[in-house]
Amino acid sequence: LDIVPDERLVIAYTMMYNGARISCSMLTITLSGAGSGTTLTLTEQGLYFPNSDGPVGREAGTRELLNALALELDAH
């Protein structure tokens, strides 16, 4: 939805499971300089339908993905 290079990315997406919509989200990722690195801030606004894992499950999954990203970046 919005890309500002080296600053912000905004996306909207829908998750499906077994053919049923389980959530719709708008995700904003901001990047800012932090010493010799970068701080990534992620904000997600979500709508969770019945049979979804809800915000607790989404947070756990997102945390897992960010940890994997950190490991990959540290390797390089």
C-alpha positions, 0 to 999 in steps of 0.5 A: 500500500505504501513504500518509502525507501529506507523508512516504511513499508505498509501492506494489507493481507488476508490469511486463509486456512483450509479455504476459509478466511481466518484474518485480515491485517494491515501491517506497518514496518518502519526502519530507523537508524540505530548506531551502526544498525537499524531498528525495525518496528512492526505494527499490525492491526488485525481482524480475526475470524472464528477458528483463527489463532487470534492475536496471541497466535499471530504475535507468536508467529511473527516473533518466530519470523523476526527471530529467523530474520535476525539469525539470517542477518547475523550470519551475514 
